[in-house]
Amino acid sequence: MINTPTKNLEEIRRIELSKFLRTRRERINPENYGLPISPRRRTPGLKREEVAQLAGVSVSWYTWLEQGRPIQVSEQVLNSIARVFQLDWAERKHLFVLAKDYYPTQELATDNTCFISSNLQQVLDVFGICPAYVMDQRWQVVAWNKSACKIFADFSTLSPRDKNLIWLLFTDPYQKELLVEWEKEAKRCLAMFRISSDQYIAEPWFNELVNSLKNISSHFRKWWDLYDIQVPQGKCKKINHPVVGPVALQPTTLLSAESPELRIMVYTPLLDEDTNKLIKLNSV
């Protein structure tokens, strides 16, 4: 009996990617992009050269991608292809998993409304006085409720960079005043960030974030080189809020069934006095 070589996982993904790209290319009506449909057109949907032109890549490169060849592809290009194929959020996630073995991130998603559904925002709002926010793989805060803005930071006014929790923790002076044990909290979060982002160490965004923080924060520079690693733990967060004073909050991490790459962080008060303080703060 002759044993045939077993395809590895990467080869299987490339084969599936090839099939997926071809089916999505063939379902697009050329007229959607102002392309004429002549009787001599034999290809259903778009031609490969048309996809390449619309996505801003070379014909040979896209052909290799659709053929399942082992080539490198950036997130920006994948999002361009997703735009051309008019993929919804579920299809875009599938494309990224097949091409890069991870989900697309908020900053590169072409349709933010697909990324954060109204249902998910309603979940955050239901928590009321309990601060809650949604965090993606990059530790970007992509959704929040009013209480989170009252407690941690007014995310609605922050720049995209400042919405990154690691960046905010090490660069915002308010965080050092707010967190009673800022040094322990910063070290703990940094250790969790390292283990949760190890799959992105070759990505430009990751290196840009780390290098920028090394230049700005001496604490980050010192602790990053220690290579501490820690799995997530629901440790009590003690804060000293400038309006209501000391508050103890217990964090709970929830996952979204529709977007499992997201984490919903909810902070509930430990004692009745903490609850009363949150009620007072949210009534201001």
C-alpha positions in Angstrom: 0.0 0.0 0.0 1.4 3.4 -1.0 1.0 6.2 1.4 0.2 9.5 -0.3 1.5 12.7 1.3 -1.0 14.5 3.6 -1.7 18.1 2.9 -0.7 20.4 5.7 -3.1 23.0 7.1 -1.6 25.9 5.1 -2.1 24.0 1.8 -5.7 23.2 2.7 -6.4 26.9 3.5 -4.8 27.9 0.2 -7.0 25.4 -1.7 -10.1 26.7 0.1 -9.1 30.3 -0.5 -8.8 29.6 -4.3 -12.3 28.2 -4.4 -13.7 31.0 -2.3 -12.2 33.8 -4.4 -13.3 32.2 -7.6 -16.9 31.8 -6.4 -17.1 35.4 -5.2 -15.5 36.7 -8.4 -18.0 34.9 -10.5 -21.1 36.2 -8.7 -20.3 39.9 -9.2 -22.2 41.6 -12.0 -19.6 43.5 -14.2 -22.2 46.2 -14.7 -22.0 47.1 -11.0 -18.6 48.6 -11.9 -19.6 50.1 -15.3 -18.0 47.2 -17.2 -19.8 46.2 -20.5 -21.2 42.7 -20.9 -20.6 41.6 -24.5 -21.8 38.3 -26.1 -18.2 37.2 -26.3 -17.6 37.3 -22.6 -17.2 33.7 -21.5 -16.3 34.3 -17.8 -19.3 34.6 -15.4 -18.9 37.6 -13.2 -15.7 39.5 -13.2 -12.5 38.6 -15.1 -9.3 38.2 -13.1 -7.8 41.2 -14.7 -10.9 43.3 -13.8 -10.6 42.2 -10.2 -6.9 43.2 -10.2 -7.6 46.6 -11.7 -10.5 47.3 -9.2 -8.4 46.2 -6.2 -5.3 48.0 -7.3 -3.0 45.0 -7.7 -1.2 43.3 -10.6 -3.0 40.7 -12.7 -0.3 38.2 -12.1 -0.4 38.7 -8.3 -4.2 38.2 -8.1 -4.0 35.2 -10.4 -1.4 33.6 -8.1 -3.6 34.3 -5.1 -6.7 32.8 -6.7 -4.6 29.8 -7.8 -3.6 29.2 -4.2 0.0 29.9 -4.6 2.1 30.5 -1.4 2.4 34.3 -1.6 2.3 37.0 1.0 -0.8 39.2 1.2 -1.3 42.3 3.3 -4.5 43.2 5.3 -4.9 46.3 3.1 -5.0 44.3 -0.1 -7.4 41.7 1.4 -9.8 44.5 2.3 -9.5 45.9 -1.2 -10.5 42.5 -2.6 -13.3 42.3 0.0 -14.6 45.7 -1.2 -14.5 44.6 -4.9 -16.4 41.4 -4.1 -18.8 43.3 -1.9 -18.3 40.8 1.0 -20.3 41.1 4.1 -18.6 40.9 7.5 -18.9 37.1 7.8 -17.4 36.6 4.3 -14.6 39.1 5.1 -13.8 37.1 8.3 -13.7 33.9 6.2 -11.4 35.5 3.7 -8.9 36.6 6.4 -8.9 33.2 8.1 -8.1 31.5 4.8 -5.5 34.0 3.7 -3.8 35.0 7.0 -5.2 32.6 9.6 -6.7 35.4 11.7 -9.7 37.7 11.7 -9.6 41.3 10.2 -9.1 44.1 12.6 -11.3 47.2 13.3 -8.9 49.7 11.8 -8.8 47.9 8.5 -12.5 46.8 8.3 -14.2 48.6 5.4 -17.6 48.8 7.1 -17.6 49.6 10.8 -21.3 49.1 11.0 -20.8 45.4 10.1 -18.1 45.1 12.7 -20.1 46.4 15.7 -23.8 45.5 15.3 -26.6 47.5 16.9 -27.4 44.4 19.0 -24.0 44.4 20.5 -24.2 48.1 21.3 -27.6 47.5 23.0 -25.9 44.8 25.2 -23.4 47.4 26.3 -26.1 50.0 27.1 -28.1 47.5 29.1 -25.4 47.3 31.7 -26.3 50.8 32.7 -24.2 52.1 35.5 -21.6 49.3 35.1 -18.9 50.4 32.7 -18.6 48.2 29.7 -16.7 48.2 26.4 -15.7 46.0 23.5 -12.1 45.3 22.7 -10.7 43.7 19.5 -7.5 41.6 19.0 -5.3 44.7 18.9 -6.7 45.9 22.3 -8.6 48.7 20.4 -11.8 49.8 22.1 -14.3 49.7 19.3 -17.6 50.2 21.3 -18.5 51.4 24.8 -21.3 52.5 27.0 -21.8 55.9 28.8 -20.6 54.6 32.1 -17.2 53.5 30.6 -16.7 57.1 29.4 -17.5 58.4 32.9 -15.1 56.0 34.6 -12.1 55.2 32.3 -12.0 57.7 29.5 -14.3 59.5 27.1 -13.8 57.1 24.2 -16.1 59.1 22.0 -13.5 62.0 21.8 -10.3 59.9 21.6 -8.3 59.4 18.5 -8.0 55.9 17.1 -4.5 55.5 18.6 -5.7 56.7 22.0 -8.5 54.1 21.9 -5.8 51.3 22.1 -5.9 50.3 25.8 -2.1 49.6 26.0 -1.3 53.0 24.5 -3.8 54.7 26.7 -2.5 52.9 29.8 1.1 54.0 29.3 0.6 57.5 27.8 -2.4 59.0 29.5 -1.5 60.7 32.8 -5.1 60.3 33.9 -4.7 56.6 34.0 -1.9 56.8 36.6 -4.1 58.9 38.8 -7.2 56.8 38.3 -5.7 53.3 39.0 -4.8 52.9 42.6 -2.2 50.3 41.7 -1.2 51.6 38.3 2.2 49.9 38.1 0.8 46.4 38.9 -2.1 46.9 36.5 0.2 48.1 33.7 2.5 45.2 34.1 -0.4 42.7 34.2 -2.0 44.2 31.1 1.3 44.3 29.3 1.9 40.6 30.0 -1.6 39.7 28.8 -1.1 41.9 25.7 2.1 40.0 24.8 0.5 36.6 24.9 -2.7 37.7 23.1 -0.8 39.4 20.3 2.0 36.9 19.7 0.5 36.0 16.3 0.9 39.5 15.1 4.6 40.0 15.8 5.5 40.3 12.1 2.7 42.8 11.4 3.5 46.4 10.8 0.9 47.7 13.1 2.3 45.7 16.0 5.9 46.8 15.5 4.8 50.4 15.1 2.8 50.3 18.3 5.6 48.7 20.3 8.4 50.9 19.0 6.3 54.1 19.5 5.6 53.1 23.1 9.3 52.3 23.7 10.1 55.8 22.6 7.4 57.5 24.7 7.3 55.4 27.9 10.3 54.4 30.0 8.0 52.0 31.9 6.9 50.3 28.8 10.5 50.1 27.4 11.7 48.5 30.7 8.9 46.1 31.2 8.5 45.0 27.6 12.0 43.6 27.5 11.2 41.4 30.6 9.0 39.2 28.4 6.5 38.6 31.1 3.5 36.5 30.0 0.2 36.1 31.8 -3.2 34.7 30.9 -6.2 36.9 31.5 -7.4 37.0 35.1 -10.5 38.7 36.5 -8.7 40.6 39.2 -10.5 43.4 41.0 -9.7 46.8 39.7 -9.4 49.5 42.3 -9.8 53.1 41.1 -9.8 56.5 42.7 -12.2 58.6 40.7 -11.8 62.3 40.8 -15.6 62.8 41.3 -16.7 60.0 43.6 -13.5 58.8 45.1 -12.4 55.1 45.7 -14.4 52.4 43.8 -13.7 48.7 43.5 -14.8 47.0 40.3 -14.9 43.4 39.3 -14.1 42.7 35.7 -15.9 40.0 33.7 -15.0 39.0 30.1 -17.8 38.0 27.7 -17.5 36.7 24.1 -19.8 37.7 21.3 -21.3 34.7 19.4 -21.5 36.8 16.2 -18.0 38.1 16.5 -15.9 35.7 18.6 -12.7 37.7 18.0 -14.2 40.5 20.2 -14.1 40.7 24.0 -16.8 42.4 26.0 -15.4 43.8 29.3 -17.9 44.5 32.0 -17.0 46.0 35.4 -19.5 45.5 38.2 -19.3 47.2 41.6 -18.2 44.9 44.5 -20.0 46.6 47.4 -23.2 48.6 47.8 -21.2 51.7 48.5 -19.5 51.2 45.1 -22.9 50.8 43.4 -24.1 54.0 45.0 -21.0 55.9 43.7 -21.6 54.6 40.2 -25.2 55.7 40.4 -24.1 59.1 41.5 -21.5 59.4 38.8 -23.8 58.4 36.0 -26.4 60.9 37.2 -24.1 63.8 36.8 
